[in-house]
Amino acid sequence: MTTIKDLAKESQLSLGTISNYLNGKEILPKNAEKIETAIKKLNYIPNKFGRHLRNPNTKTIGIITNKISASYISKITSDFEHEFSQKGYEVLFCNSNENTEMEKNKLRFLIGNAVNTIILFPVYYKESDISEFENSEIPIILCDQLVEKGGDNKFAVVNDNVQMARELTKMLIDEGHTQISCIAGNANHYSTVTRIEGYKQALEAAGLPFDEKNVYYCDSQNELSYEATTKIINSNSHCTAVLITVNNMLLGFLKAVDNAGLRICKDISYATFSYEDYYSILPQRPTYVSHNTLAISRVLTELVEKMVFSPDSVGTPKIIYTKSDIIIGDSHKKL
């Protein structure tokens, strides 16, 4: 069995540096790279000093968020923590801060602390790599995003983004909109990839062409969505409607529309995803996809309960899609 001393010998670094890295602390990038190489070469997976062997049930659940300040994530984890605290379990929170290396560090930390189960909100769909944890005895559940590298044999609880984006786009098409642009988030995010796929499917099902040029990747930033909206307005595309795949880009869109002297609904329509408190004070209430965070939390709770209390009943890993609803506002109109 590979130990921390073996890692130190292989990487030619001190035990203290190795320990800091495994516990999620920041170290010099060159040292982190040496340790990563040693971990992969020696196939090292930490264990908390044999505690897990003596007592398999540590009554601890680990959660790794990609952005702990995100209201969507905090609602899910808050409900989950409430449920499991009533069962006498502690929930250990970690934050990867949208950093893939930190994400792996936190996974090692939680595995080393022998938590019963880990819920991971991945940083990215394409860039996150959890393949080194494929043989971990501690179950890892993906939430909100899938992962291309190492996520095949994991349970996942996600929104059906393809279906909901398809339904939103179809709604706009049914109202007579044939020139529909898409303001999208980070191209590496699962939600972005799948929502664009739903947008594409709806266009093609209606016999409308899908053009990648009509998709504007804005990395979930209002400044970029403002620039994208300005380009859409100033182009000759005759765009009459926009699908906004991430709600935190909505303000940039609205500002650009207002600065151009256009009016929502009268001149341009839109639909988006997820609720924000400021929606209630907008002149035109957005039409949006409402993700049921309580339902997601309940699915996670039921799944973790099975993994902890009756692991034989868990079954084969699969993707579990949770139901969402479309809340109709007045941000769009029939042509």
NURO-308484 format. One line per 2 residues: number of its first residue (from 0); their letters; for each residue x negated, y negated, z of C-alpha. Coordinates in nm, 3 decimals. Layout:
REM residues N
NUM = a = X Y Z  ... .
REM end
This chain:
REM residues 335
0 = mt = 0.000 0.000 0.000  -0.140 -0.337 -0.107 .
2 = ti = -0.200 -0.582 0.179  -0.267 -0.951 0.208 .
4 = kd = -0.635 -0.865 0.260  -0.640 -0.693 -0.077 .
6 = la = -0.500 -1.009 -0.235  -0.766 -1.219 -0.063 .
8 = ke = -1.041 -0.989 -0.188  -0.908 -0.976 -0.543 .
10 = sq = -0.851 -1.353 -0.570  -1.161 -1.445 -0.365 .
12 = ls = -0.953 -1.682 -0.154  -0.904 -1.710 0.222 .
14 = lg = -0.630 -1.528 0.411  -0.493 -1.867 0.514 .
16 = ti = -0.453 -1.980 0.152  -0.285 -1.650 0.062 .
18 = sn = -0.051 -1.681 0.360  0.046 -2.039 0.273 .
20 = yl = 0.129 -1.939 -0.082  0.339 -1.639 0.019 .
22 = ng = 0.532 -1.855 0.266  0.629 -2.102 -0.003 .
24 = ke = 0.384 -2.379 0.084  0.212 -2.580 -0.187 .
26 = il = -0.151 -2.503 -0.267  -0.387 -2.603 -0.546 .
28 = pk = -0.253 -2.492 -0.887  -0.577 -2.311 -0.972 .
30 = na = -0.554 -2.111 -0.647  -0.187 -2.032 -0.710 .
32 = ek = -0.283 -1.897 -1.052  -0.551 -1.673 -0.898 .
34 = ie = -0.304 -1.536 -0.642  -0.040 -1.480 -0.913 .
36 = ta = -0.291 -1.279 -1.115  -0.384 -1.072 -0.810 .
38 = ik = -0.019 -1.008 -0.718  0.062 -0.882 -1.066 .
40 = kl = -0.252 -0.671 -1.091  -0.205 -0.508 -0.750 .
42 = ny = 0.178 -0.500 -0.768  0.200 -0.664 -0.427 .
44 = ip = 0.538 -0.710 -0.257  0.517 -0.847 0.100 .
46 = nk = 0.688 -0.693 0.399  0.735 -0.855 0.734 .
48 = fg = 0.493 -0.647 0.938  0.701 -0.332 0.921 .
50 = rh = 1.000 -0.492 1.089  1.224 -0.383 0.806 .
52 = lr = 1.114 -0.021 0.849  1.200 -0.026 1.218 .
54 = np = 1.530 -0.207 1.175  1.670 -0.205 0.820 .
56 = nt = 1.949 -0.447 0.916  1.790 -0.780 1.002 .
58 = kt = 2.135 -0.946 0.988  1.994 -1.217 0.763 .
60 = ig = 2.102 -1.324 0.415  1.867 -1.532 0.202 .
62 = ii = 1.989 -1.801 -0.038  1.763 -1.978 -0.286 .
64 = tn = 1.918 -2.284 -0.450  1.769 -2.460 -0.749 .
66 = ki = 1.889 -2.802 -0.633  2.014 -2.813 -0.278 .
68 = sa = 2.174 -3.156 -0.323  2.411 -3.033 -0.598 .
70 = sy = 2.766 -3.056 -0.463  2.877 -2.754 -0.667 .
72 = is = 2.613 -2.532 -0.504  2.664 -2.673 -0.155 .
74 = ki = 3.037 -2.593 -0.169  2.970 -2.232 -0.266 .
76 = ts = 2.696 -2.176 -0.007  2.886 -2.355 0.271 .
78 = df = 3.189 -2.127 0.228  2.964 -1.822 0.209 .
80 = eh = 2.769 -1.918 0.522  3.095 -1.971 0.713 .
82 = ef = 3.217 -1.623 0.621  2.896 -1.442 0.717 .
84 = sq = 2.826 -1.641 1.033  3.154 -1.503 1.166 .
86 = kg = 3.013 -1.154 1.112  2.706 -1.234 1.321 .
88 = ye = 2.471 -1.294 1.030  2.224 -1.575 0.983 .
90 = vl = 2.182 -1.739 0.644  1.829 -1.848 0.556 .
92 = fc = 1.828 -2.130 0.300  1.543 -2.203 0.060 .
94 = ns = 1.520 -2.455 -0.222  1.316 -2.402 -0.538 .
96 = ne = 1.355 -2.770 -0.630  1.399 -2.674 -0.997 .
98 = nt = 1.047 -2.527 -1.007  1.001 -2.174 -1.143 .
100 = em = 0.679 -2.107 -0.949  0.843 -2.224 -0.628 .
102 = ek = 1.134 -1.997 -0.713  0.905 -1.692 -0.714 .
104 = nk = 0.734 -1.811 -0.395  1.070 -1.830 -0.217 .
106 = lr = 1.167 -1.484 -0.338  0.843 -1.345 -0.198 .
108 = fl = 0.903 -1.530 0.128  1.255 -1.388 0.173 .
110 = ig = 1.148 -1.037 0.075  0.860 -1.067 0.320 .
112 = na = 1.109 -1.161 0.590  1.313 -0.848 0.510 .
114 = vn = 1.646 -1.022 0.459  1.932 -0.787 0.379 .
116 = ti = 2.028 -0.950 0.050  1.916 -1.249 -0.157 .
118 = il = 2.147 -1.482 -0.350  1.951 -1.667 -0.616 .
120 = fp = 2.065 -1.976 -0.805  1.804 -1.952 -1.085 .
122 = vy = 1.619 -2.257 -1.207  1.640 -2.170 -1.574 .
124 = yk = 1.794 -1.910 -1.800  1.496 -1.882 -2.036 .
126 = es = 1.197 -1.991 -1.827  1.267 -1.829 -1.489 .
128 = di = 1.084 -1.496 -1.458  1.180 -1.257 -1.178 .
130 = se = 1.055 -0.940 -1.346  0.800 -0.874 -1.069 .
132 = fe = 1.091 -0.816 -0.828  1.265 -0.549 -1.036 .
134 = ns = 1.156 -0.274 -0.794  1.237 -0.464 -0.477 .
136 = ei = 1.443 -0.266 -0.227  1.618 -0.585 -0.124 .
138 = pi = 1.910 -0.660 -0.360  1.899 -0.988 -0.551 .
140 = il = 2.227 -1.139 -0.672  2.217 -1.406 -0.941 .
142 = cd = 2.469 -1.687 -0.909  2.571 -1.953 -1.164 .
144 = ql = 2.300 -1.853 -1.414  2.164 -1.539 -1.573 .
146 = ve = 1.790 -1.487 -1.626  1.637 -1.350 -1.946 .
148 = kg = 1.321 -1.219 -1.778  1.390 -0.967 -1.504 .
150 = gd = 1.763 -1.022 -1.468  1.896 -0.720 -1.656 .
152 = nk = 1.939 -0.491 -1.354  2.087 -0.750 -1.120 .
154 = fa = 2.440 -0.828 -1.015  2.541 -1.174 -1.131 .
156 = vv = 2.836 -1.398 -1.043  2.890 -1.665 -1.308 .
158 = nd = 3.155 -1.881 -1.469  3.281 -1.772 -1.809 .
160 = nv = 3.128 -2.073 -1.980  3.171 -1.939 -2.333 .
162 = qm = 3.545 -1.893 -2.292  3.605 -2.228 -2.121 .
164 = ar = 3.399 -2.427 -2.374  3.582 -2.245 -2.651 .
166 = el = 3.919 -2.337 -2.499  3.825 -2.703 -2.448 .
168 = tk = 3.698 -2.733 -2.806  4.005 -2.554 -2.943 .
170 = ml = 4.228 -2.797 -2.754  4.058 -3.089 -2.929 .
172 = id = 4.078 -2.913 -3.267  4.449 -2.840 -3.217 .
174 = eg = 4.500 -3.214 -3.163  4.359 -3.281 -3.508 .
176 = ht = 3.994 -3.353 -3.424  3.764 -3.203 -3.687 .
178 = qi = 3.450 -3.408 -3.620  3.353 -3.307 -3.267 .
180 = sc = 3.006 -3.373 -3.127  2.856 -3.207 -2.820 .
182 = ia = 2.655 -3.379 -2.548  2.470 -3.095 -2.376 .
184 = gn = 2.250 -3.049 -2.071  1.909 -2.885 -2.040 .
186 = an = 1.845 -2.642 -2.325  1.694 -2.391 -2.078 .
188 = hy = 2.005 -2.373 -1.861  2.242 -2.079 -1.895 .
190 = st = 2.545 -2.310 -1.873  2.415 -2.520 -2.163 .
192 = vt = 2.341 -2.220 -2.385  2.676 -2.053 -2.318 .
194 = ri = 2.888 -2.368 -2.343  2.733 -2.454 -2.678 .
196 = eg = 2.810 -2.099 -2.788  3.176 -2.148 -2.691 .
198 = yk = 3.183 -2.481 -2.878  3.034 -2.312 -3.183 .
200 = qa = 3.279 -2.021 -3.171  3.580 -2.255 -3.156 .
202 = le = 3.459 -2.456 -3.456  3.392 -2.147 -3.665 .
204 = aa = 3.725 -1.987 -3.567  3.898 -2.299 -3.702 .
206 = gl = 3.698 -2.289 -4.023  3.491 -2.592 -3.924 .
208 = pf = 3.114 -2.595 -3.974  2.879 -2.584 -3.675 .
210 = de = 2.591 -2.826 -3.722  2.304 -2.825 -3.472 .
212 = kn = 2.257 -3.195 -3.552  2.585 -3.267 -3.373 .
214 = vy = 2.447 -3.121 -3.048  2.261 -3.374 -2.835 .
216 = yc = 2.049 -3.228 -2.552  2.033 -3.482 -2.270 .
218 = ds = 1.879 -3.284 -1.982  2.174 -3.378 -1.759 .
220 = qn = 2.063 -3.742 -1.748  2.297 -4.040 -1.789 .
222 = el = 2.028 -4.245 -1.963  1.993 -3.980 -2.233 .
224 = sy = 2.368 -3.929 -2.268  2.402 -4.307 -2.315 .
226 = ea = 2.146 -4.294 -2.597  2.313 -3.988 -2.751 .
228 = tt = 2.658 -4.150 -2.742  2.519 -4.466 -2.904 .
230 = ki = 2.373 -4.253 -3.184  2.706 -4.075 -3.231 .
232 = in = 2.894 -4.405 -3.251  2.645 -4.564 -3.492 .
234 = sn = 2.620 -4.261 -3.719  2.833 -4.194 -4.023 .
236 = sh = 2.967 -3.869 -3.880  3.315 -4.015 -3.816 .
238 = ct = 3.316 -3.836 -3.481  3.651 -3.867 -3.301 .
240 = av = 3.587 -3.641 -3.001  3.300 -3.527 -2.779 .
242 = li = 3.254 -3.217 -2.564  3.036 -3.304 -2.263 .
244 = tv = 2.895 -2.985 -2.114  2.770 -3.135 -1.785 .
246 = nn = 2.979 -3.380 -1.585  2.685 -3.577 -1.447 .
248 = ml = 2.626 -3.713 -1.800  2.975 -3.858 -1.821 .
250 = lg = 2.891 -4.204 -1.688  2.627 -4.255 -1.956 .
252 = fl = 2.882 -4.159 -2.220  3.148 -4.393 -2.081 .
254 = ka = 2.904 -4.683 -2.055  2.796 -4.644 -2.418 .
256 = vd = 3.158 -4.628 -2.534  3.244 -4.942 -2.337 .
258 = na = 2.938 -5.133 -2.461  3.035 -5.050 -2.818 .
260 = gl = 3.374 -5.211 -2.762  3.557 -4.880 -2.800 .
262 = ri = 3.831 -4.739 -2.583  3.866 -4.387 -2.450 .
264 = ck = 4.155 -4.199 -2.605  4.242 -4.477 -2.852 .
266 = di = 3.907 -4.474 -3.034  3.730 -4.162 -2.908 .
268 = sy = 3.837 -3.856 -2.706  3.640 -3.630 -2.475 .
270 = at = 3.657 -3.332 -2.240  3.404 -3.217 -1.983 .
272 = fs = 3.321 -2.969 -1.705  3.365 -2.984 -1.326 .
274 = ye = 3.522 -3.241 -1.097  3.365 -3.553 -0.949 .
276 = dy = 3.524 -3.778 -0.686  3.501 -4.086 -0.907 .
278 = ys = 3.737 -3.932 -1.164  4.034 -4.066 -0.966 .
280 = il = 3.933 -4.429 -1.026  3.870 -4.401 -1.400 .
282 = pq = 4.130 -4.573 -1.625  4.174 -4.246 -1.816 .
284 = rp = 4.159 -3.931 -1.609  3.918 -3.679 -1.766 .
286 = ty = 4.029 -3.343 -1.893  3.784 -3.099 -1.741 .
288 = vs = 3.714 -2.737 -1.653  3.764 -2.682 -1.281 .
290 = hn = 3.534 -2.418 -1.135  3.681 -2.249 -0.831 .
292 = tl = 3.392 -2.260 -0.584  3.595 -2.084 -0.317 .
294 = ai = 3.663 -1.794 -0.554  3.292 -1.769 -0.636 .
296 = sr = 3.207 -1.768 -0.267  3.460 -1.492 -0.200 .
298 = vl = 3.320 -1.276 -0.479  2.970 -1.324 -0.337 .
300 = te = 3.094 -1.242 0.013  3.265 -0.921 -0.099 .
302 = lv = 2.960 -0.813 -0.297  2.713 -0.882 -0.016 .
304 = ek = 2.941 -0.705 0.234  2.929 -0.391 0.020 .
306 = mv = 2.551 -0.414 -0.015  2.505 -0.451 0.361 .
308 = fs = 2.776 -0.228 0.506  2.845 0.032 0.236 .
310 = pd = 2.567 0.027 -0.025  2.684 0.354 -0.182 .
312 = sv = 3.004 0.180 -0.297  2.829 -0.103 -0.481 .
314 = gt = 2.798 0.070 -0.816  2.599 -0.027 -1.124 .
316 = pk = 2.481 -0.389 -1.152  2.705 -0.599 -1.374 .
318 = ii = 2.802 -0.955 -1.458  3.110 -1.074 -1.270 .
320 = yt = 3.290 -1.364 -1.437  3.501 -1.589 -1.215 .
322 = ks = 3.816 -1.759 -1.335  3.822 -2.131 -1.411 .
324 = di = 4.108 -2.363 -1.504  4.144 -2.656 -1.739 .
326 = ii = 4.281 -2.966 -1.568  4.453 -3.184 -1.826 .
328 = gd = 4.395 -3.558 -1.803  4.440 -3.837 -2.055 .
330 = sh = 4.092 -3.863 -2.201  4.203 -3.734 -2.540 .
332 = kk = 4.491 -3.768 -2.784  4.645 -3.612 -3.091 .
334 = l = 4.542 -3.766 -3.421 .
REM end
